[in-house]
Amino acid sequence: MGVSSEPDPHRAGAAAASRALTGPDPRLLVVFCSIRLDPHAVLAGIKEVAAGIPLIGCSSGAELGLEGPGTGQVAVAAFGGSGFTVRTSAATGTRTAPREGGIEVARSAFAGMDGANQLMLLLTDGLAEDQDDIIGGVYEMLGAGVALVGGGAGTALLADGATADTFHLYDGEVLTDAVVGAAITSDGPFGVAMRHGFREVGEPMVVTRSRKGRIYTLDDRPALRAYLDRLGAPEEAYHDRKAFVAFSRLRPLCVLGRATEEVRFITEHADFDDGSLVCVGDVPEGGVVWPLESDADSTIAVVDRAWPAAVEALGGRPPLGFLAFDCGIRQDLLSQTPTGDRVAEEVDRMIRQVGELPFTGFYTWGEIARTRGVNGLHHQSLVVLAIG
């Protein structure tokens, strides 16, 4: 893994790639590039020292690594060695045709590839409203036998208050409105773990009426009121949108499956007239959800649960390195605690977990972790990939 904080994007790309290329026979580069840098120049710098190596990457609002949390960085992870094969792919237009994008990026992902262990690494678009449909398209092509891991490209606010557009890197191209993937087979195992750090409040609630991410009723009551009542919301959250957003953004819903749980971020688009809630990602009618709450301590503590779970999934084989996909809202929560900014404290926990092993990652706009079930889209969660 290599990281550079060089202000010149070309030099940053070249330096990060050079630091990552320490092992023999590199087969794949994964790049997390600050939204604040020119991706074309970064990519040119990487290609200057790593020509011919397949590459996927995306924009990030903030990066993770052994140097701690950072903004304005380029982070590069290099994969390779004996028994390791890769095929990269990309699709555009996922904001308007997300399922088709997922199908395209996975259509021939593992064709002709051998290997005891298979993993699809996906970098979706954090600005796409239907990331779960992208994953649904991937599932249609690959089925349940291939583990998925990754995250949504991150962004940041510009000086004028607008949100910068996300971007993806694919071999020698810079793409927008895209998803990129790497189909990986390896003689060694992959360990995928997701943990969210939230506490369940009360009993589970039945989704008695919903359509995609809009929930109309919970337990046959207007969803907005049922949700706010359960969590003891202040009176102004029932009718004032700013108060509602301040309350709900740190109190998501957990969608419960037979053997899975997926955290769903609640957006600002609640309807105070019909009493509906809107989540990022599908919330099936007839399913079960659990309101959640957390604090800074539980947010940080999840690191010490996610990392051992990813290592345990390697089945006793020692890890060689790690990628982390950490939600940007977790970063926001930790940066504004009553005792000050605690983002570095979370990353210090990660560094203690990895020891001397390579590690990098970024703060995402949506996290992907699926080892069972159909979907695997999460929010406000930490996903860890251990490479064995």
N, C-alpha and C positions, 0 to 999 in steps of 0.2 A: 504494500500500500504506500502511496506517496501523496503528500499534500504540499501545496505552495500557496503562500500569501503574497507573492509578487504582485505589485499593482499593475504591471504591464501584462495583459492577458496572454500574449504570445509566449513570453518568458515563463509565465505561471504554468501554462499547459505543458511546455517542454520540461520544466523542472519537476512537476508532479509526476509526469510519465517516467522520467529518468529514475526517480526515486522508487517508483513502483516496480520497475523492471529489474529486480534483483535475482530472480530465479531463472532456471533454464526453460526453454521451449514455451514462451507465452502464447496462449491460445485465445485470450479474450481480455479486453480492457473495459471496465465499467467506470464511468466518469460522472461525478456530481460537481456541477459547475455553478458558481454563484450567479444569480440572476443579475448581479451588478456588473458582470464582465461581458465583453463581446464574445459570444460563443464561436464565431467564425475564426477569430484570432486565437482563441484557446485551442480549437481543434487543429488549426495549422501548426501550432507549437507542439501539440501531442504527436501529430503525424510526422513532424520533423525528426523525432527520435524513435517513433514506433510505427513506421510505415508498414502496411501489409497486415497488421494485427486487427482482427475484427473488433469493433467497438460499438458499445451502446452507452447512452448517458442521458442526463436531463438537467434542467435548471433546479436550483435549490435556493431557498431563502436563507438558510444557514447550514453549515456543514459540521460533521462530527469526525473526531479522530483522536489519536494519541496526544496531539497538541492541545486538546480541549475543544470547546465549541468555537466556531468562527463564522464570520461573514466576509464575503469577498474572496473566498478561497476556491481553489481547484483541488479536488480529491480524486485520485485514480487508484483503482484496485485492479491488479493483474492476476488472472487465473491461468493455469497451465500445468504442464508436466505430463508424465506418462499416464496413459489410461484416461485422458481428459479430452473430450471432443465437444465442439460448439458449432451451432448454426445461428446466425443473427437474422432478424427480420424486422420489418416496420410497416406501419399502415398510417394513413392520414385520414382526416375527416371524421374523427371519433366524436366530436361534439354534436354532430348531426346524425351520424350513423354509427353509434358505439358498438353494437353487436357485430355489425359487418367488419368493423376494425379488428375486433377480437378474433373473428374467424380468419381474417386475412393474416394476422400476425402469427397465428398458430397453424395455418393450413398444412404446411409441409414441414413443421418444426423438427420432428424427430425422424423423418423419412431416411431410411438407410443408415441410421446411427445405432451403434451397439454400445452397451454399457449397463452394468448392473444397477446403477442408480441414475434416475432422471429428475431433472429440475427445470422448470420454466421460470426464468427471471423476467419480470414484467415491470416496465416503467410507463405508467399511464399518464394522462393529462389531468393535473389537479383542478383545472378549470372546466373539465367535462362533468356535466351534471349526472350522467348515468355511467359512472365507472363500473358499477355492478353489471351492466349490460356488456361491457367490454370483456369482463371475466366470464360472463355467460357464453359469449362467443368462443372464447378460448376453451371452455369446458366442452362445448359442442364438438370441437375438433379433437381434444386430447382425452376426454373422459376423466374418471376419478383416479386413474393410476399414476398421474404425474403431479407432483407437488408444485404449488405455485408460491412465489414470494416476490415482494417488491413494494413499490409505492408510487404515489402520484407526484409528478413534477411540481416543485414548489415555486413560489413567487414572493413578491414583496410590494409594499406601497411605494409609489414614486413620490417625488417632491410635491407634485400637484395634487396628491391624494388618490390618484388613479392606481389601479393594480397593473403591474407589468405583465406582459404576455409571457406564458411559459414557453420553453423550447425543449427539443430533444436532439440528441446527437446520434447519428447512425452511420457508422463507418466514416465516410468523408463528407457527410451532409449535415446541415442544420435544418430541422423540421419544426413546424408549429402545428397545433391541433393534431397530435399524433400519439401513437403508442409504439414503443420499441420493445423487442424481446430477445432473449438469448435462450435457446434450447441447449441444455447442458447435460452430457452424460459423463459419468466418472466411475472409476473402480472404487473410489472411496464414497462414503455416505454423506448425505446432507442432513443437517438438523434444523428444523424450522419451529420456532415458538412464538406465540403471541400472548401478551399479558397486558391488561389495561389499568389496573390499580384503582378501580372504582369499587364502591360498596353498594350492594343492593338495598333499596329502600322499600320496606313493606313486602307484600306478596306480589307475585307475577300478575300481569294484567292481560286479558284476552283482547286481541285486535278484532273487534266485531265488525268494523267496516273500514276498508282502506283501498287505495288505488296507487300502485307503485309506492313512492315514498310519502304520499299524503295520507295521514291517518285521520279519519273522520270520527270514529268512536272507539273508546277503550272501555271494556266491561259495559257496553251499551250506553255509555255516557259521552257527551262531547269530549273529544280527546284532550283539547287544550285545558279545560277545567279539571278533568280527571288527573292529568299529569301534574298541573300546578298544585292541586289539592294534596296529592300524595306527597309532594316534596315540600309542602309548607311554604309556598312562595309568598312574597310580599304582595299586598293588595294591588299595587300599581302594575305588577307584571301581568295582571288579567286584562288590562286595557291599554297600557302604554308600551309601544313597540320597543323603545330603547330600554326600558326596564325589563321587558321580557327577554330581549337578547342578552342583556347582562346576566340574567339569571340562568337561562337555558343553555348557553354555550358551554358551561362547565357541568351540565347535568344531562347527559345523553340518555338514550334508551339502549338496552341490550336485547337483541333479537335472539331468542333461545331456540335452538334446533335439537334434534335427538342426541347429537354428540358434539354440537358446536355452539359457539356464542359469538355474535358479531355486534360490535358497538356501532350505533348509528348517531351521527351528529344531527342535532335539531337546528334547522336554519331559521333565519329571520322571517320566513314567509308564512308564519301562522296567520290564520284568518280569524279575526276577532268576531266576525259576524256569524260564521257557521261553526266556529269552535274547533277547527281542524289544525293539526300540526303537520309540518313538512320536514322529512328527514332526507339526508343525502344517502341514497341507496334504498333498495326495496324493503318494505315492511309488509309481509304477506298477510292478507285477510285470513282470519282464522288462526293465525299464529299467536305466540305468546311473547310479551316483552316485559322487561323489568326496568323501572326507573333507577338511575344510578346517581351517585354523588361521590366526590373525592375532595382531597385537599393536597397541599404541596407535599406533605410527608408521605402520603400513600402513592402519589405520583412518582416520587423518587424511589421509593422502596420497591417498585415493580421491577426495577433493573435487576435486583437480587433474586427475582423469581424467573424472569424471562431468560437470562443468560444460562443458568444451570439447566433449565428445561431444554434449551437448544442443544447444549452439550450432551445431555442424557439421550436425546434423540439420535445421536451418532452411534448408539449401541456399544459403547465401550471403546471406540476408536478415538484417539486423542485429536482435538481440533487443530487445524492448521491456520485458521484465521476466521474473521467475522465480518459481516455486513449488518448494519443496524438501520432500520427505517422507523423513525420516531416522529410522532405527530406534531405538526407545527403549533397546534392549540396547547399541547402539553408544554411546549417551549414558552408560549404566551403566559400560561398560568404560572410557571416557575419564575418568569422574569418580573412578575408583579405581585409577589407575596408580601404580607405585612412586615416581614423581616428583611425585605430586599430581594435582589436578583439571585435566584438559586439554580440557574441553568448550569453553571459550572459544576455545582455539586452533583447534579445528575450525571454529567459526563465523567466526572471523577469516579463515580461508582462503576461506570462502564469500563474505564481504564483499569480499575482494580480487578474487575472480572477477567479481562483479557490478558493481564500480565504482560509478558513480552511478545505476545502474538500480534500479527498484523490486524488492524481494525480500522474501518472507516464507515461512513454513513451520512445521512442527511435528515433534516426535518421535512416531512412529507405533507402533502395535501391528500391524504387517504393512504391506508396501509393495506397490503395484500399478504395474506398467509392462509394457505389452504393445503392441508394434508388429508382431509376427508370432507365429505359434503360437496355441494355444488358451487357455492360462491366463494367466500373467503375475503370479502371486502370489509375492512374495519376502519374505525375512526377513533381518534383520541387514545390510540394504543401504541405500544412498542412492539415491533417485530424484529426478531433476531435470526439471522442465518449463520449457522456454524458449518464450516467446510471441513470435512474429515479426509 
